């Protein structure tokens, strides 16, 4: 499997009563693919996995697989707090036909590197499709050390890592794993570091802001691969400007509000993760009105 490009951790559209809007989900899948993104990632951080039940996750993955219909690869988010639940959701996703799994570290309780290794090893041994490790220590409290990732890379179907730490040194350390496994993939999870990651030898990004600007973000990768460094940098800088809005709240909430204000009916995040000040809402509205690309 060629894992590359800009992969969108797609939003989970909600109705006003906080039930899932599956019609909206299907429309978002089509919009993102038509926008040129290189992969779809349901039930990730931007998909509010932390606020969904097991059954809702299964339903969202199923609906996404059906709507994508093989047009782009699907990287389903299946990481849960426990190993048992992660394995159960991973097996369900594999049965539904996703191409790969994105598995976040266990969260809330602090664990060591041996426990992280054993967790991912058991998950990897339970399925037969590629696994992308997901490192986001600010949200989980647990960091995948480069040495642990390198050890996990020796497992046949552990194919790469997404790093959302925001620390570029982590990305560089993960890229060095390519020296011992050439097909190990490194994806930026911080949208400000996409071009830097590509230039350092990485393979793309799982980019939350591509929910708002799919074409612009897909072209960071496309232009880089075409040798248009100036064009790739111009697009990267536009996203950095958008990310300044994150000062008004949770990035997931800002991305969803911006997408909704762009005219896409995704609703709000599930309570209590849906508050944005009046000042913040006006700043987001002003930005998207001036940047409709």
N, C-alpha and C positions, 0 to 999 in steps of 0.2 A: 504494500500500500504506500503510495506517494503522499506523505503527510507534509503539507506546505501551505503557504499563503495566508490570507486573512480569513480566519474562522470566526463566525459570529456566535457569541453566547446569547442566543435569541431570547427576547423578553417573553414572559408569560402574560398575555393579555388577560385582564380581569374585567368582569362586569361590575356594576355599581355596588352589588351586594357581596363582592369579593369572591364570587365563584369564577371558575375559569371560562374564558370566552374562547371556545375552541374554533369558532368561525374566524375570529380575529387572529388566532394562532396560525391558521392555514394561510390567511392573507399575508401575514408577516413573513412566513416562509417564502411565499412567492415573491414578495417585494425584495427580500434580501438576495435571493438567487438572481432575480432580474437585475439587481444592482451590481452583480458581478462578484459577490463574495465566493470564497473557495471552499467553504464548509459550513455546516450548521451544527451548533452545540446546544441542544436542549437541556434543561434542568441544570444549568450552571449557576454561578453567583448572580449574574444579571437576570437569570430566569427565576430567581427567588427560591432556589432549591431549599434553602433554610426555612422557608415558610410553607412548604408543601408536604402533604402526607405521602406515604409510600404509594398508595393507590393513585393519587394524582400524578406522581412522577411517572408511573407506568403508563397511564393514559396519555400524558403529554408526549412521551417518547413514541408511543404507538401512532398517535395522530401525526406526529412529525415525520416518521418513517413513511407513512402513507402519502403525505402531501409532497414530500421531497421526491419520492418516486425515482430514486437513483440519479437525480440530476447532479448532486454534489455529495461528498461523504458526510456522514453523520457521526459526530463524536458525542455520545450520550454521557451526561454527568451522573455517575453512579456511586460516588463516595458518600458514605454515611458514618455515623459515629462509631459503630461497631463493625468488626470484621464480618460477622454473620450476616448483618443486614446489607452490607456492601456487596458481599458475594451473591446474596439473593437478588438484589436489584441488577447486578451485573449480568447474571444469568438470564434474567427476564429481558434485558436490553439486547443481549446476544440473540436470543430466540426471535426477537422482533426484527432483526436484520440490520442493526446498526453496524457501521464499518469499524468503529473503534470506541473505546471508553476513555473518559477523562475522570480520574479518580483522585479526589482531594484527600489530604491527610485526615485522619480522625481529628476531632476538634473538641473544644471545651476543656477536657482533661489533658494535662501535660503528660507526654510520653517521651521516651528516649529513642535513640536511633535504632537500637536493636528491635524495639517494639514496632517502629515504623517499617523497618525492613521486613519483619515477619508478617506484618499486616499486608503489605503489598505483595509479598511472595505468595501468600495463601490466596489472595484475590487473583493474581496472575495465573496460578495453577488451576483455578476454577473455570476459566474460560479459554477460548481458542482464538480470540481476536486481539488486535493491538491495544495496549494500555498506555495512556499518557499520564504520567504522574502530575499532580497539581499542587504546587507549593505557594501558599498564601498565608504566611505565618502571622500577619497582623490580624487576620480573621480567625485563624484556627488555634493559635498559640503554639503550633508545632512547625518546625522548619526541617526540610529535607536537606541534610548536608550533602555536599558534592560527592563525598566518599560513599555515602549511602546510595545516592543515585547511581554512581558508577557500579556499585555492587549489584544493584537491582537491574542494571542494563545488561548484565550477563544472562538474565532470564530471557528466553526467546521472544516472548510477546510484550516485554516492556520496551516500548519503542521510542520513548522520549519524555520530556518534561515541559510543563508550562510554569513559568516563574512569574508570580505576581507580587514579589517582595518589594519591587521598586528599587532594589539594589543591583546595579549593573554588574558589580563584581560577582554576584551569584550567577548571573547569566554567563559571564565569561568562564566561570568555574565549570558550569554544566557543559558549555561548548567543548571544553577540553576532553570530555568523555568521548567525543567523536574520534579521538586518537586511538581508543581501544575498541570502539564500535562505530564504524563509519556511518551506519544508517540510523544512529541515535539522533532524534529530532529535538531541537530546542526552540520553544515558542515564547515570545514575550507575552506577559499577561498585563503589563503596564503599557497603555497605549502611547505614552510619551517616548517609549524606548523601542518602537518597532524598527525604525530605520537603523538605529545603532545596533540592534540585534542582528539584522540582516548583514550589515557591514562587517560585523565581527564573526560571521560564519553561521548564524542562526538560520532558521527555516521559515519564519513567519510569526504570526501572533494570533492569540485568542483575544479579540478586540471588542470590548463592550461598546465603545463609541460607534462601531460600525452598525449598530442598531439605528443610529441617527443618520449617519452618512456612509452608507455601504459602498457606493461607487468611489467616493473620495478615498476611503480607506483601502479598498481593494487595489486602488491604483498606486498606493505607496509601494506595495509589493510588485505590482505589474511594471511600474516605471523603473523600479530598482533593477528588476531582472532584464529589462530592455536596455539598461545602461543609462537611463535618464536620471542621473543623480540629482540634478537641479529640480526636476519635476517632483521626484519622490520627496525631497526635502521640503518643497513648498507645501505639499499635502500634509506632511508630518507636522509642520509648523501650524497649519490651520487647526489640526486636532489638539495641539498643545494649547492653543487659544481657547478652544471649547472646554478643555479640562479645567480651566481657571474657574469655571462655574461650580466646580466641586466644593468650593469653599462654602457653598450655601447648604450643604447637607451630604447625606450618604450618596456616594457616586451612583449606585444602582438607582436610587430615587431620582437623581438629576437626569440620568440617561432616559429613564422611562418618561419623566415629565417632558423632556425635550422632544422625544419621539412622538408623544401625544400631541404636543403643540405644533409639530410639523404636519399634523393632519392625519396621523395614523392612530386608529382607535385601539390603544393598548390599555387605557385606564390608568389607575394608580397602583402603587405597590400595596401589598397587604399591610394592614395596620399591625404594629405601630410604626412601620417603616415608610410612612408616606407623607411626613410633614416637611413642607418647605415654606419658609417665611414669605410674606407678601413681596418683600424686596427681592428675594431669590427668584420667585416666580416671574416677576417683571424683568429681571436680568436675563433669565432663560428665554422668555418670550422675545425680548429685544434681540438677543443673539440669533435665534433661529429665523426671525423675520429678515435679518440682514444677511443671513448665510443659508440660503435655501438649497444649496448644491447637494 
